[in-house]
Amino acid sequence: MASLEQIIDDFAFLDEWEDRYRYVIELGKALPDLPDTEKTAENKVQGCASQVWLVSHNDGGADPVMTFDGDSDAHIVRGLVAIVLATYSGKRASEIAATDAIEIFDRIGLVEHLSSQRANGLRSMVKRIREEAKVRAAA
């Protein structure tokens, strides 16, 4: 799976938004499938027009390292899930809680090229991950 830095570099290299959309779809195709057993109501992200599921794991420490798995039934959204996971997965809860991925996505021009429904879904994914990280960091 590509790192966030790699994704940002690739975005900078691609001039046309059509190419960037294709790249986002490719990132989604590279995302491992979430098992059907994980596609539950509690893992479903509310506020997304497409179906999106996020599953978190942590190593149980005081400020645990958190990892995430995710999936969607829509190609572009699945790519957005991959970018969100590249942003947050493998970081400490306190760092996740302090990182606004939407700011990063704005910087690369991603949000402005999404439909309002997809942008809202992206915000919902980020909000859910950051809220869960805040709870873990405070525990």
C-alpha positions in Angstrom: 0.0 0.0 0.0 1.3 3.5 -0.9 2.4 5.9 1.8 0.8 9.3 2.1 4.0 10.9 0.9 4.0 8.7 -2.2 0.4 9.6 -2.9 1.0 13.3 -2.5 4.1 13.0 -4.9 2.1 11.0 -7.4 -0.7 13.6 -7.3 1.8 16.4 -8.0 3.1 14.4 -11.0 -0.3 14.0 -12.5 -1.5 17.2 -14.2 -5.0 16.2 -15.4 -7.8 15.5 -12.9 -8.9 12.6 -15.0 -5.5 11.0 -14.5 -5.8 11.7 -10.7 -9.2 10.1 -10.6 -7.8 7.0 -12.3 -5.0 7.0 -9.8 -7.5 7.2 -6.9 -9.4 4.2 -8.4 -6.1 2.3 -8.7 -5.3 2.9 -5.0 -8.8 1.5 -4.2 -8.1 -1.6 -6.3 -4.9 -2.2 -4.4 -6.7 -2.0 -1.0 -7.2 -5.5 0.5 -10.8 -6.6 0.6 -12.5 -6.4 3.9 -14.0 -9.7 4.9 -17.8 -9.8 4.8 -17.8 -10.6 8.5 -16.4 -7.1 9.1 -19.0 -5.4 7.0 -21.3 -4.8 10.0 -23.6 -2.0 11.0 -21.1 -0.9 13.8 -18.3 -0.7 11.2 -20.3 1.2 8.7 -19.5 4.9 8.4 -22.6 7.1 8.7 -22.7 10.2 6.4 -21.4 8.5 3.3 -23.6 8.2 0.2 -21.8 4.9 -0.7 -21.4 2.1 1.7 -18.1 2.5 3.7 -16.8 0.3 6.5 -13.8 1.1 8.8 -12.3 -1.3 11.3 -9.7 -0.1 13.8 -7.1 -2.1 15.7 -4.7 -0.9 18.4 -1.8 -2.3 20.3 -3.4 -1.5 23.7 -0.7 0.8 25.0 -1.3 4.1 26.9 -1.1 6.0 23.5 -1.7 3.0 21.3 -0.5 2.6 17.7 -3.7 2.3 15.7 -4.2 0.5 12.4 -7.2 0.6 10.2 -8.9 -1.6 7.5 -11.6 -0.3 5.3 -13.7 -0.9 2.2 -16.4 0.6 0.1 -18.8 -0.6 -2.6 -17.8 2.3 -4.9 -14.5 2.5 -6.9 -13.6 6.1 -6.3 -14.7 6.0 -2.6 -12.6 2.8 -2.1 -9.7 4.9 -3.4 -10.5 7.6 -0.9 -10.6 5.0 1.9 -7.1 3.9 0.8 -5.9 7.5 1.0 -7.4 7.9 4.5 -5.8 4.7 5.7 -2.4 5.8 4.3 -2.8 9.0 6.3 -3.7 7.5 9.6 -2.9 3.8 9.9 0.2 2.9 11.9 0.3 6.1 13.9 -0.2 6.8 17.6 -3.7 7.7 18.8 -2.6 11.2 19.9 -1.0 11.9 16.5 -4.1 10.7 14.7 -6.3 12.9 16.9 -4.1 15.9 16.1 -3.9 15.3 12.3 -6.7 16.8 10.1 -6.5 14.8 6.9 -9.0 17.2 5.2 -6.4 19.9 5.5 -3.9 17.6 3.7 -6.5 16.6 1.0 -7.3 20.3 0.5 -3.6 21.0 -0.1 -3.4 18.5 -2.9 -6.7 19.8 -4.3 -8.6 16.5 -3.7 -11.6 17.9 -1.9 -12.4 20.6 -4.5 -12.6 18.0 -7.2 -15.1 15.7 -5.4 -18.8 15.9 -5.5 -20.3 17.4 -2.3 -21.6 13.9 -1.3 -18.1 12.3 -1.7 -16.5 15.2 0.1 -19.0 14.8 3.0 -18.3 11.1 3.1 -14.6 11.8 3.2 -15.1 14.2 6.2 -17.3 11.5 7.9 -14.4 8.9 7.6 -11.8 11.4 8.9 -14.1 12.5 11.8 -14.8 8.9 12.8 -11.2 7.9 12.9 -10.1 11.0 14.8 -12.9 10.6 17.3 -11.9 7.0 18.0 -8.3 8.1 18.3 -9.2 10.8 20.8 -11.0 8.2 22.9 -8.0 5.8 22.7 -5.5 8.5 23.5 -7.5 9.6 26.6 -8.0 6.0 27.9 
